[in-house]
Amino acid sequence: MSAYARHGQRGFTLVEMMIAMLISTLLVGMILAIFGRISLAYRGQQQISSLQQVLASARVALDVDAKQSGLAMSSGFKIAFDGATTHGVLHSPVVVTNSSTGPDQVAFFYADPTSQAAVTTSLWPASITFDDASGFKVNDLVVLSTPDTSTSNVLAPGVDANVTTFDACVVQISSISGSTVAFAQTGSWGLPLNTHCDGGSAFSPRPNTGANGTMMYKLVAHAYRINTTTATPADGQLEMSPTGNLIPALNDWTVLGFGFTDLQVATDFFDNDLVDTADPDADPKRDWWSNGQQDVYTKGFFKDTAGGIVVPPIQMSMSLVVRTDHDVEGVATAATPVLEDIANIPNNTIGDRGSFILPATVGANCNAACVAANSGSRIYRYSTFTSDLRNMGVGR
């Protein structure tokens, strides 16, 4: 090859190489930035999808219990823990513990119709023989429930049909022999002769030879709370007590899920007092309460102490708030959801806890436990749903 031909061959100059490398670096940087954003968005959507699944599962559990509450025990029930001399103590099938600076607590109680037996022979308190006790086992907590269909409807006596009331008490099975069942007379759930079942007079389960025979059911007692006082409150533990927290000393709370920061409850009572509380339904016969008045009514067993009117609940609204289990880069929630109707806080269909700015500080809607539970940069989601309390014996 001639010297002239070799002189005509040339490569990239140093300047050209540097320009090419700069352009390549910029392109790679742009691609990585786009990929990072896509990856961040994908992870965020995964977190949101997980939150929605957690919310749906918790909602189903609460909704099922609310709809069953009061079944075969809508008139209240008695337990041995209250002692032998307190025959008048009745526990409500629905109990609300309200808070405006932290999560509410709610409990539901009902008879489980999937496990039931009819009394055939009563040798109370020693033992009772049932038609079939095969669905029960030793140590089961059960409710003995005797219906009464002769009670006039207190809301409209002589106009509305009678309502069914129940004489119900909780006992614990100590032994089963065939279809004959004996009940514990000691321990947390029993008394000598189980006198807590008396109801103020001698109690004896009735054989099912007529309409008012006594039935035995397994007891369902579920109390729900969000524990924000644990060693790691940011975990947001949704907990359930399988005995309804009836005996607090048992401390039998079990964890159902993580990431929960709030539970707010509002309850609609049918009091028929024709005094409208200016709640959204504009119905003077029904009053929504979202504040501590729920505690007064439910723990006082639906009594309006001022007017002496029985006020059974007909529906309940519950709001659950969850958040991601770790900080999410590039995503920050500015404030928590509003879980109240600011225009009418005591009587709305949501709750009585307003929003607070994140990061949280101690204030009107957030106590010290709330601050610890709402640390970090997380994604929040919430769900509000209404459950009808169909087994509370309202009568209309």
Backbone torsions as a table, in degrees:
resi	resn	phi	psi	omega
1	MET	NA	137.8	-176.4
2	SER	-73.8	160.0	177.3
3	ALA	-63.5	-32.1	179.3
4	TYR	-65.0	-42.0	-179.4
5	ALA	-65.2	-41.1	179.6
6	ARG	-65.9	-34.8	179.5
7	HIS	-64.6	-25.5	-178.9
8	GLY	-78.5	-13.3	179.5
9	GLN	-89.0	129.1	178.4
10	ARG	-147.5	149.4	177.8
11	GLY	-100.2	-163.5	178.1
12	PHE	-74.4	142.4	173.7
13	THR	-78.3	167.6	179.6
14	LEU	-61.9	-38.4	179.5
15	VAL	-64.9	-43.3	179.2
16	GLU	-62.7	-41.3	178.4
17	MET	-62.1	-41.0	-179.2
18	MET	-67.1	-38.7	177.8
19	ILE	-65.2	-43.8	179.3
20	ALA	-61.9	-42.2	179.2
21	MET	-65.7	-37.6	178.7
22	LEU	-64.2	-45.4	179.3
23	ILE	-63.0	-42.6	179.4
24	SER	-62.7	-41.2	179.3
25	THR	-63.4	-41.5	178.4
26	LEU	-63.4	-42.6	179.6
27	LEU	-63.7	-46.0	178.7
28	VAL	-61.9	-40.5	178.7
29	GLY	-62.1	-42.1	178.8
30	MET	-64.6	-41.4	179.5
31	ILE	-63.8	-43.6	178.5
32	LEU	-64.0	-39.1	178.7
33	ALA	-63.8	-43.7	178.3
34	ILE	-63.5	-43.6	178.6
35	PHE	-61.7	-40.2	179.3
36	GLY	-62.9	-42.2	179.2
37	ARG	-65.4	-42.9	178.6
38	ILE	-62.2	-43.4	179.6
39	SER	-63.5	-41.5	178.8
40	LEU	-63.3	-44.0	178.7
41	ALA	-63.8	-39.2	179.6
42	TYR	-64.1	-44.8	179.3
43	ARG	-64.3	-38.3	177.6
44	GLY	-62.7	-42.8	178.5
45	GLN	-65.6	-35.5	175.9
46	GLN	-62.6	-43.0	178.3
47	GLN	-62.5	-44.1	-179.4
48	ILE	-63.9	-42.4	177.8
49	SER	-60.3	-41.1	178.2
50	SER	-64.0	-41.1	178.4
51	LEU	-61.1	-43.0	-179.2
52	GLN	-63.3	-37.5	178.1
53	GLN	-67.1	-41.9	178.4
54	VAL	-62.9	-44.3	178.1
55	LEU	-60.0	-45.0	-178.0
56	ALA	-62.5	-41.7	-179.4
57	SER	-65.1	-44.8	179.8
58	ALA	-66.1	-38.5	179.5
59	ARG	-62.0	-42.7	179.9
60	VAL	-61.1	-44.8	-178.5
61	ALA	-61.3	-47.1	-179.2
62	LEU	-67.8	-40.8	-177.3
63	ASP	-65.3	-42.8	179.3
64	VAL	-61.7	-45.3	-179.5
65	ASP	-65.6	-40.1	-179.5
66	ALA	-62.8	-43.7	-177.7
67	LYS	-68.5	-26.7	-180.0
68	GLN	-89.7	-17.5	-172.5
69	SER	-55.8	135.9	178.6
70	GLY	90.7	-6.5	-178.7
71	LEU	-59.3	121.1	179.5
72	ALA	63.3	12.7	177.4
73	MET	-154.3	33.3	-176.3
74	SER	-66.8	-19.1	179.9
75	SER	-89.4	7.9	-179.8
76	GLY	100.0	170.0	-178.6
77	PHE	-147.6	159.5	-176.7
78	LYS	-115.9	148.6	178.4
79	ILE	-131.4	155.0	-176.7
80	ALA	-66.9	-27.5	-176.5
81	PHE	-56.3	-27.5	-178.5
82	ASP	-77.3	-11.5	176.9
83	GLY	96.1	171.3	-174.2
84	ALA	-83.6	-17.7	-173.6
85	THR	-100.7	9.4	-177.1
86	THR	-118.4	56.2	-176.3
87	HIS	-60.9	-25.4	-176.3
88	GLY	-80.4	-7.9	-177.5
89	VAL	-71.7	118.0	176.5
90	LEU	-118.0	132.5	175.6
91	HIS	-94.1	138.3	-178.0
92	SER	-78.5	145.8	175.1
93	PRO	-70.0	-15.5	176.5
94	VAL	-133.1	125.6	-178.8
95	VAL	-130.9	129.9	179.0
96	VAL	-117.4	134.5	171.2
97	THR	-116.9	106.8	-170.2
98	ASN	-88.5	149.2	172.0
99	SER	-148.6	138.1	177.2
100	SER	-101.7	-4.9	179.2
101	THR	-116.7	1.2	178.9
102	GLY	-158.5	-175.1	-178.7
103	PRO	-67.0	145.6	170.3
104	ASP	-74.2	169.0	173.9
105	GLN	-128.6	142.6	-177.8
106	VAL	-141.2	145.8	-179.8
107	ALA	-135.1	143.7	-179.7
108	PHE	-128.7	139.8	-179.4
109	PHE	-133.5	135.5	177.8
110	TYR	-163.5	163.8	176.2
111	ALA	-85.5	137.6	-179.5
112	ASP	-89.3	107.4	-176.0
113	PRO	-72.0	-9.4	178.3
114	THR	-76.2	-14.6	175.2
115	SER	-129.6	99.9	-176.9
116	GLN	-142.9	154.3	178.8
117	ALA	-149.6	145.2	-178.5
118	ALA	-101.1	137.5	179.0
119	VAL	-69.0	131.2	174.5
120	THR	-110.7	-37.5	178.1
121	THR	-141.0	132.4	-178.3
122	SER	-114.0	120.2	170.0
123	LEU	-118.2	42.5	-178.3
124	TRP	-59.6	138.8	5.2
125	PRO	-94.4	4.5	-176.4
126	ALA	-66.0	-51.1	-177.6
127	SER	-163.7	166.0	176.1
128	ILE	-137.7	139.5	174.9
129	THR	-102.5	134.1	-177.4
130	PHE	-115.2	167.1	178.3
131	ASP	-68.8	-31.6	179.8
132	ASP	-163.3	112.9	-178.6
133	ALA	-105.8	17.0	-174.0
134	SER	-68.7	-19.2	-179.1
135	GLY	-85.9	5.9	-176.1
136	PHE	-122.3	161.2	177.5
137	LYS	-142.3	164.1	179.9
138	VAL	-59.1	140.0	-179.8
139	ASN	82.1	-2.0	174.3
140	ASP	-62.0	137.5	168.1
141	LEU	-85.9	126.0	-176.4
142	VAL	-129.6	159.3	175.3
143	VAL	-114.8	129.6	172.7
144	LEU	-95.0	118.3	-171.4
145	SER	-126.0	124.3	178.4
146	THR	-116.5	117.7	-177.6
147	PRO	-81.7	155.6	174.7
148	ASP	-138.6	115.8	-175.9
149	THR	-97.3	10.3	-175.1
150	SER	-96.9	3.3	-174.6
151	THR	-80.8	126.1	177.5
152	SER	-69.0	147.7	177.1
153	ASN	-69.9	117.6	-175.4
154	VAL	-68.1	-19.0	-178.7
155	LEU	-78.4	-31.6	178.1
156	ALA	-153.7	74.4	-178.5
157	PRO	-59.1	133.6	178.9
158	GLY	80.1	-10.4	178.8
159	VAL	-107.1	-57.1	176.4
160	ASP	-80.5	156.3	177.5
161	ALA	-64.3	155.1	175.9
162	ASN	-58.1	154.3	175.5
163	VAL	-109.5	153.0	177.3
164	THR	-88.6	123.6	174.2
165	THR	-106.4	163.6	-175.8
166	PHE	-134.0	134.1	168.4
167	ASP	-94.4	109.2	-171.3
168	ALA	-130.8	137.3	173.9
169	CYS	-141.1	152.2	-177.4
170	VAL	-100.7	130.4	175.9
171	VAL	-135.2	170.6	-179.2
172	GLN	-121.3	131.9	-179.0
173	ILE	-70.3	127.6	178.1
174	SER	-103.3	-26.9	178.3
175	SER	-159.9	153.2	176.5
176	ILE	-135.0	126.8	176.2
177	SER	-129.2	101.6	-174.3
178	GLY	66.4	-116.3	177.6
179	SER	-108.6	10.9	178.7
180	THR	-99.3	127.5	-173.7
181	VAL	-120.7	134.4	172.9
182	ALA	-112.9	153.9	-174.4
183	PHE	-121.0	144.7	-178.7
184	ALA	-61.1	140.0	177.9
185	GLN	-118.5	17.1	174.5
186	THR	-142.0	175.9	177.2
187	GLY	85.6	-168.7	-175.4
188	SER	-66.3	-27.4	-171.0
189	TRP	-115.3	11.3	-179.4
190	GLY	-140.3	154.3	175.9
191	LEU	-132.4	157.3	172.7
192	PRO	-53.9	123.0	-177.0
193	LEU	66.2	4.7	-179.6
194	ASN	47.4	52.0	-176.7
195	THR	-68.9	-11.6	177.2
196	HIS	-65.5	-17.0	179.3
197	CYS	-82.6	-3.5	-171.9
198	ASP	-63.4	-37.7	-177.2
199	GLY	67.7	22.7	178.9
200	GLY	97.7	-10.2	177.8
201	SER	-147.3	171.2	-178.1
202	ALA	-57.8	130.6	-178.8
203	PHE	-107.3	134.5	173.8
204	SER	-148.6	118.0	177.7
205	PRO	-54.7	138.4	-175.6
206	ARG	-93.8	133.0	172.7
207	PRO	-60.4	148.5	-177.1
208	ASN	-84.5	64.9	175.6
209	THR	-101.9	-5.0	178.8
210	GLY	-144.0	-162.6	-175.0
211	ALA	-75.8	-19.5	-173.6
212	ASN	-110.5	38.1	178.1
213	GLY	-75.7	155.2	-178.7
214	THR	-84.7	138.6	176.9
215	MET	-116.7	151.8	173.1
216	MET	-113.8	131.3	178.2
217	TYR	-130.9	154.1	167.3
218	LYS	-68.2	142.0	179.8
219	LEU	-86.9	133.1	169.2
220	VAL	-109.2	121.4	-178.8
221	ALA	-136.0	104.6	-176.4
222	HIS	-124.1	118.4	172.5
223	ALA	-110.4	141.5	-177.5
224	TYR	-122.2	139.9	174.5
225	ARG	-151.4	160.2	170.9
226	ILE	-107.4	117.4	-176.0
227	ASN	-87.0	107.2	179.6
228	THR	-105.5	10.7	-176.7
229	THR	-113.9	15.2	178.9
230	THR	-74.4	176.1	178.3
231	ALA	-62.2	-28.7	177.4
232	THR	-125.3	76.0	-174.9
233	PRO	-61.4	-22.4	-179.7
234	ALA	-66.0	-15.8	177.7
235	ASP	-67.3	-26.3	176.9
236	GLY	59.3	62.9	-175.0
237	GLN	-75.6	120.4	168.2
238	LEU	-86.1	119.7	-173.9
239	GLU	-120.5	154.4	178.4
240	MET	-133.4	134.5	174.3
241	SER	-98.0	118.2	-177.6
242	PRO	-73.8	-1.8	172.4
243	THR	-115.5	17.0	176.0
244	GLY	68.0	15.6	-176.8
245	ASN	55.9	28.6	178.8
246	LEU	-64.9	-32.8	177.4
247	ILE	-120.5	92.1	-173.8
248	PRO	-54.0	-31.4	-177.5
249	ALA	-63.2	-21.1	178.2
250	LEU	-66.2	-31.8	177.4
251	ASN	45.9	54.4	-174.9
252	ASP	-100.5	32.3	179.7
253	TRP	-67.1	132.6	177.5
254	THR	-120.2	146.9	-175.8
255	VAL	-81.7	128.6	176.5
256	LEU	-100.6	-31.2	-177.0
257	GLY	-171.1	171.9	-177.2
258	PHE	-124.7	161.0	175.9
259	GLY	93.9	8.6	-178.5
260	PHE	-90.6	135.9	-179.9
261	THR	-118.8	-17.8	-178.6
262	ASP	-156.6	148.0	170.7
263	LEU	-139.4	115.2	178.9
264	GLN	-118.3	139.3	-174.4
265	VAL	-125.3	141.0	169.6
266	ALA	-133.7	141.5	-173.9
267	THR	-127.3	138.6	179.9
268	ASP	-103.5	117.2	-178.7
269	PHE	-106.1	141.8	176.8
270	PHE	-99.9	97.1	-177.1
271	ASP	-105.0	-18.2	175.7
272	ASN	58.7	28.0	-178.0
273	ASP	-90.1	-1.4	177.0
274	LEU	63.5	17.1	176.2
275	VAL	-110.4	110.9	-176.4
276	ASP	-82.8	132.3	179.9
277	THR	-88.3	12.6	179.7
278	ALA	65.0	29.6	174.7
279	ASP	-79.7	172.0	-171.5
280	PRO	-63.5	-22.5	-174.6
281	ASP	-80.4	-12.7	178.1
282	ALA	54.3	32.9	179.9
283	ASP	-113.0	114.2	-176.9
284	PRO	-68.9	-12.1	178.8
285	LYS	-89.2	-14.6	-177.7
286	ARG	-126.7	136.1	-178.6
287	ASP	-127.9	125.9	172.0
288	TRP	-87.1	134.7	174.4
289	TRP	-126.7	134.6	-179.5
290	SER	-121.9	-4.1	-178.1
291	ASN	-106.4	-156.8	-176.5
292	GLY	-66.8	-8.3	176.6
293	GLN	-62.6	-26.1	174.3
294	GLN	-60.2	-40.2	178.0
295	ASP	-60.9	-45.2	-177.9
296	VAL	-60.2	-46.7	-176.4
297	TYR	-71.0	-46.6	-174.2
298	THR	-75.1	-44.0	179.4
299	LYS	-73.2	-25.2	174.4
300	GLY	-89.2	12.9	179.9
301	PHE	56.6	56.0	171.1
302	PHE	59.0	39.9	177.6
303	LYS	-109.8	127.7	169.3
304	ASP	-85.3	100.4	-171.9
305	THR	-63.4	-23.9	-179.5
306	ALA	-75.2	-44.0	-175.6
307	GLY	-106.7	-6.0	-179.6
308	GLY	68.7	21.9	-176.3
309	ILE	-94.6	136.3	174.2
310	VAL	-75.3	128.1	-176.5
311	VAL	-126.1	81.5	178.8
312	PRO	-72.2	145.6	178.3
313	PRO	-79.7	147.8	179.5
314	ILE	-115.8	-22.1	175.6
315	GLN	-159.0	163.3	-176.4
316	MET	-141.9	136.7	175.7
317	SER	-107.0	133.1	178.5
318	MET	-128.7	137.8	178.2
319	SER	-121.2	129.2	178.7
320	LEU	-116.9	138.2	177.3
321	VAL	-121.5	131.4	175.8
322	VAL	-127.5	162.5	176.2
323	ARG	-145.4	164.7	-177.4
324	THR	-62.3	154.0	-175.7
325	ASP	-81.8	-3.1	174.1
326	HIS	-153.5	165.2	-179.7
327	ASP	-61.5	143.3	179.9
328	VAL	-114.1	117.8	-177.1
329	GLU	-64.9	133.3	175.3
330	GLY	81.8	-2.2	-179.9
331	VAL	-127.3	125.5	178.9
332	ALA	-137.7	132.8	175.1
333	THR	-88.1	128.0	-175.4
334	ALA	-74.5	-36.6	-176.8
335	ALA	-154.9	157.5	179.1
336	THR	-75.3	162.4	179.3
337	PRO	-63.8	151.1	175.1
338	VAL	-83.2	118.1	-178.2
339	LEU	-115.5	50.3	176.5
340	GLU	-162.8	161.3	171.1
341	ASP	-100.0	104.0	-172.3
342	ILE	-58.4	-30.2	-177.4
343	ALA	-68.6	-25.6	-177.1
344	ASN	-151.4	74.2	-172.7
345	ILE	-60.6	-43.5	-175.9
346	PRO	-69.0	-26.0	-170.5
347	ASN	-130.9	63.4	175.8
348	ASN	-125.1	176.4	-172.6
349	THR	-97.9	13.8	-175.5
350	ILE	-120.2	-63.4	-177.1
351	GLY	173.0	-165.6	-179.1
352	ASP	-133.6	35.2	178.3
353	ARG	-124.6	113.9	-178.9
354	GLY	-79.5	173.2	178.7
355	SER	-72.4	156.1	171.8
356	PHE	-137.5	148.7	-176.9
357	ILE	-70.5	141.1	175.7
358	LEU	-102.9	141.5	0.9
359	PRO	-67.5	148.2	-171.3
360	ALA	-73.1	145.3	171.5
361	THR	-132.3	154.9	-179.2
362	VAL	-61.1	127.1	-178.4
363	GLY	-161.2	-163.8	-174.8
364	ALA	-61.6	-31.5	-176.6
365	ASN	-111.1	7.8	-173.6
366	CYS	-148.5	113.6	177.6
367	ASN	-88.4	-173.2	-175.2
368	ALA	-63.1	-40.6	178.0
369	ALA	-64.0	-35.4	178.2
370	CYS	-63.4	-40.4	180.0
371	VAL	-61.0	-45.6	-179.7
372	ALA	-65.6	-33.7	-176.9
373	ALA	-78.6	-14.6	-176.4
374	ASN	-117.5	32.8	178.0
375	SER	-83.0	158.6	176.8
376	GLY	89.2	173.1	-179.3
377	SER	-105.5	100.9	-173.2
378	ARG	-124.7	166.4	171.1
379	ILE	-95.0	132.2	179.1
380	TYR	-109.9	144.2	171.3
381	ARG	-141.1	151.9	178.6
382	TYR	-142.6	162.4	179.6
383	SER	-142.8	132.9	175.9
384	THR	-116.7	130.5	-178.7
385	PHE	-142.6	154.2	-178.3
386	THR	-115.5	133.2	179.2
387	SER	-118.3	133.9	175.8
388	ASP	-83.6	136.2	-179.9
389	LEU	-94.3	73.9	-167.3
390	ARG	-71.8	-16.6	-175.6
391	ASN	-104.9	17.2	-176.0
392	MET	-89.8	4.9	172.8
393	GLY	67.5	38.6	-179.1
394	VAL	-66.2	-40.4	176.2
395	GLY	95.9	-8.2	174.0
396	ARG	-160.2	NA	NA
